[in-house]
Amino acid sequence: MSDIKEFQGEYRWLSNFWPVEVVFDFITYPSIEHAYQAAKTRNIVAREAFRNCTAGEAKRMGRTLNIREDWEAVKLVVMEGLLRQKFLTPHFREKLLATGDCQIIEGNKWGDTFWGVCRGKGENHLGKLIMGIREELRMTTNPHADGEG
């Protein structure tokens, strides 16, 4: 399988905008994007507003929040927890495992070089988290996949 270079077309399901119920701090959200943006604030009332909008609206609303003081320190952990929820559901787990060993790159045109790669530059943290979860799933699905045992 060739590398996944963006979350479009047949790989759109990798996007955080893709519908999948996830829970953050006891509140259920309709996608990872909704929950991630809500997690930027500690204000419970503000978080509730993220439950009834589109993923795009959630992203825009997230830019207007009073961001919690520890956000930079916890945002990767928050994202990883949300991704784990998504990929522990049987449907998404199977789809992710079916990607084999290919590189997963969140290529984008909007300049996100933290979570993805834009114009060849970026840290691709989203892709790295997803690939790490895929490897863990592979090991728990087939504990002898490393050739030992």
Salt bridges, closest charged atoms under 4 A:
GLU6 OE1 - LYS109 NZ 3.78
ASP25 OD2 - ARG47 NH1 2.74
GLU48 OE1 - ARG51 NH1 3.11
GLU69 OE2 - ARG42 NH2 3.35
ASP70 OD2 - ARG42 NH2 2.95
ASP70 OD1 - ARG68 NE 2.72
GLU72 OE1 - LYS75 NZ 2.95
GLU80 OE2 - ARG84 NH2 2.64
GLU94 OE2 - ARG93 NE 3.56
ASP101 OD1 - ARG138 NH1 3.24
GLU123 OE1 - HIS125 NE2 2.80
GLU135 OE1 - ARG138 NH1 2.50
GLU136 OE1 - ARG84 NH1 2.52
